[in-house]
Amino acid sequence: MQSGAEASLACAPVVPTVGPWRIDYYVDEFGRAPFQRWFAHQSDAARDVVSWAIERRLAVYGVDVCSDHWGRNLGGGLYELRVRRRALLLRVFFAVEQDRVVLLFGGYDKGAQPKLQSAEIARARRCLAEHRRRRDIL
């Protein structure tokens, strides 16, 4: 039987290696990957559009997605990838590490849960702070 993290990995988006940015996933101190958990619980349509946006926008442009409607700088090193297609209005939180690595923290469905925006951004900020703390210890 697969653990939750292993099951989530099976649903993780496939990212091409040809893009100039490498996509990675934040994993907390308990081995949980919030983005992969969120992604695994999305509909097929949502997973398809998020995978496309990560592969064709984020992996290619990195933080430069924030120069147009695809992204937004949330401050403090946290960014969001904005995915909109028909009825879907999704957000994926990420940070940029050295060596052109994009680290995915989580996501949420803004269309279905617009009132959770502040809470979801705060959660992503906590993940980023924890990641930086653990990285700086090593």
C-alpha positions in Angstrom: 0.0 0.0 0.0 1.3 3.4 -0.9 1.7 6.2 1.6 -0.2 9.5 0.9 3.1 11.1 -0.4 3.8 8.2 -2.7 0.2 8.2 -4.0 0.5 11.9 -4.6 3.7 11.4 -6.6 1.9 9.2 -9.0 -0.3 12.2 -9.9 2.4 14.8 -10.0 2.7 16.8 -13.3 5.4 15.7 -15.6 7.8 18.5 -16.4 10.0 18.5 -19.5 13.7 18.8 -19.0 14.1 21.1 -22.0 12.9 24.2 -20.1 15.4 26.4 -18.5 13.8 26.1 -15.0 13.7 22.9 -13.0 10.5 22.2 -11.0 10.8 20.8 -7.6 8.4 20.2 -4.7 8.6 21.5 -1.1 8.5 18.6 1.3 7.9 19.4 5.0 9.7 17.8 7.9 7.2 15.0 8.0 7.8 14.0 4.4 4.5 15.6 3.2 4.4 17.5 -0.1 1.5 20.0 0.1 1.5 20.7 -3.7 1.4 17.1 -4.6 -1.4 16.4 -2.1 -3.4 19.3 -3.4 -2.8 18.3 -7.1 -3.8 14.7 -6.5 -7.2 15.8 -5.2 -8.0 18.0 -8.3 -10.3 17.0 -11.1 -8.8 15.6 -14.3 -9.4 18.9 -16.1 -7.8 20.9 -13.3 -4.7 18.6 -13.3 -4.4 18.9 -17.0 -4.5 22.7 -17.1 -2.2 23.0 -14.1 0.3 20.5 -15.7 0.2 22.5 -18.9 0.8 25.8 -17.1 3.7 24.4 -15.1 5.2 22.7 -18.2 4.6 25.5 -20.7 4.9 28.6 -18.6 6.6 28.1 -15.2 9.3 25.6 -16.4 10.0 27.9 -19.4 9.8 31.4 -17.9 10.3 30.8 -14.1 9.7 34.0 -12.1 9.1 35.9 -15.4 5.6 34.5 -15.5 4.9 37.4 -13.1 5.5 39.9 -16.0 2.1 39.1 -17.4 -1.3 37.6 -16.4 0.3 34.2 -15.7 1.8 35.2 -12.3 2.0 37.6 -9.4 4.7 38.5 -7.0 3.2 38.1 -3.5 6.3 39.5 -1.8 9.0 38.0 0.4 10.1 35.6 -2.3 6.7 34.0 -2.7 4.9 34.0 -6.1 1.7 32.6 -7.5 1.1 31.0 -10.9 -2.4 32.0 -12.0 -4.2 29.4 -14.0 -7.5 30.3 -15.6 -9.4 28.2 -18.1 -13.2 28.3 -18.6 -14.7 27.7 -15.1 -11.3 26.9 -13.5 -9.5 29.6 -11.5 -6.5 28.0 -9.8 -3.5 29.3 -8.0 -0.1 27.5 -7.5 2.3 29.0 -5.0 6.0 28.9 -5.7 9.4 30.3 -4.8 12.6 30.5 -6.8 15.8 28.9 -5.6 19.4 29.4 -6.9 20.3 27.5 -10.0 17.0 28.2 -11.7 14.9 25.9 -9.5 11.2 26.6 -9.0 9.9 25.2 -5.7 6.1 24.4 -5.6 4.5 24.9 -2.2 0.8 24.3 -2.8 -2.3 25.4 -4.6 -5.9 26.2 -4.3 -9.1 26.6 -6.3 -9.8 30.3 -6.1 -13.0 29.9 -8.1 -14.5 27.4 -5.6 -12.9 28.9 -2.5 -12.4 32.6 -3.0 -12.6 33.4 0.7 -9.6 31.1 1.5 -7.1 33.2 -0.5 -5.5 34.9 2.6 -5.3 31.7 4.5 -3.8 29.8 1.5 -1.2 32.5 1.0 -0.4 32.5 4.7 0.1 28.7 4.5 2.4 29.0 1.6 4.4 31.7 3.4 4.8 29.3 6.4 6.0 26.6 4.1 8.5 29.0 2.5 9.8 30.1 5.9 10.2 26.5 7.1 12.0 25.6 3.9 14.4 28.5 4.3 15.0 27.6 8.0 15.8 24.0 7.2 18.0 25.0 4.2 20.0 27.5 6.3 20.6 24.8 9.0 22.2 22.5 6.5 
